[in-house]
Amino acid sequence: MVYEFDAVIVGAGGAGLYAALEAGTTAKTAVISKLYPMRSHTGAAQGGIGAALGNVEEDKPEWHAFDTVKGGDYLVDQEAARILAEEAVQTVYDLENRGLPFSRTPEGRIAQRRFGGHTRNFGEGPVHRSCYAADRTGNMILQTLYQQCIKNDVHFFDEFQVVELLLDGTRCTGVVVFELKTGEVHIFRAKAVLFATGGFGRMFRITSNALANTGDGPAVLARAGIPMEDMEFFQFHPTGIKGMGILITEGVRGEGGILLNSKGERFMERYAPTMLDLAPRDMVSRAIMTEILEGRGVRGDREIDDWVMLDASHLGRDVVESKIPDIADFCRTYLAIDPAEEPMPVQPTAHYAMGGIPTDVHGRVDTGGTVYEGLYAAGECACVSVHGANRLGTNSLVDLVVFGRRAGKHIAEYVQNVTHGPVDEGAAQAYSARVAKLKTEKGKHPGPIYREMQSVMTAKVGVYRNQSNMQEAIDTIRKLREQFQDVRVQDTADNFNTEVLAILELENLLDLSLITAVSAENRKESRGAHSRPDYPDRDDEGWLKHTLARLDGDKVSLDYKSVDVGIWEPKPRVY
């Protein structure tokens, strides 16, 4: 079947819904999602959305932009960071006006809390910048935008998985989609397509990412020949629940929670004497891992299971129950620990992809030399680049809404001036044949491949990386990609065949794992979340540049593009 829309949005998280809302002002718009929209991973974001409202103390967008650039270890494109910070203010007020129930100050203004890496007056000290709705901020954004999309007649296709991109040269004309309910393959013809499919943390064993975060958008575009940007930079959030990866928001530390090692020491005094526990996430994650590796972590069954403690008990039960109620419930449910009475065991967890689909500030896919007409991306799957080598807390939600909104506005204008391009309707039949092959031939189960991929990426391309480990990861992923060719399903049903979906997701993760490992092995420096003891220093002369990694079969070819440093000169990061 061929569906026809002006705009197709792939993904129903914050970026996708905001883009759909804006595009829908002029365009017949469809949102394609492999999940019911309210299950999108934006709903897991807890601590807040950064905006220099100045409701608690003086703040300025310029300070926010500087913190973003510095926090990203100067790999951030600075004009994009300026846009992010300046437009965050109006976007937050727009969300409020659309019905988002923010927490409030006693005066009735949007409440704000401190968050890691956010400072006043270019680094003097912490600032209250994170706007929040208790510890359910992402969920509130998701509900608000979804309700607005329903109100404004956006069309939703839930449990549809995009599997191929349709291009006419460098012009996007639509997508090929697998429908989970029927097992059928369809074509969605469109003047503009935006990918907002989120992250790909499921390539790691311990991750805060949902099961659905399998990098579908970047992988589909990578197989279409579009290079991915800065894939070596993957953030490990410092405070995931030990052994599980469920996130304990940075908002806990923003409210006054402190990190302690097995000796009861507040160890961040050694690593970031000014910002302490509110240093950027890459620094805190490395500090925790250093404490563990030097024997000051709390011992688990294996060294990889060691942890440190996050203590919020001194804040009092009223603060815990009012400011972080979901976190308190998580700890009681999964750990049998009451955070109002005792510390929480935490360890770094794979959390956020700084790299992804290269875009300009309007969300258009732009490789530096080629702008793809009618093709857009926004949110975690995209790389503007406003996060550089390390994303600051709260800037994920800012990225979603600011650049989702900007992309949607650009699409709304673009579709008015173009006609639909040609599509190859045979692409649907070709992909149907591939799905049928998975069901009619016998082969390997995907489970062992999935587990080995996660294990090698966690062990070899984690918080700390070195040459031999990353090369081992590359070799292993290549071997797993070969084995994947023999994977088949055991369930041959057409309706709701989740095993087929799992195989398609595994293919995406294997492709992105290879790109990530090759990009990481190639970057011979330490910068932000990419930390190499064999190359411990940041090397601006050799490596102040974005990586572009193009997938070609079993090989990844690398190129580069320059970083916009037009506002602030790169300097050492001191917190």
Disulfide bonds with the S-S distance in Angstrom:
none
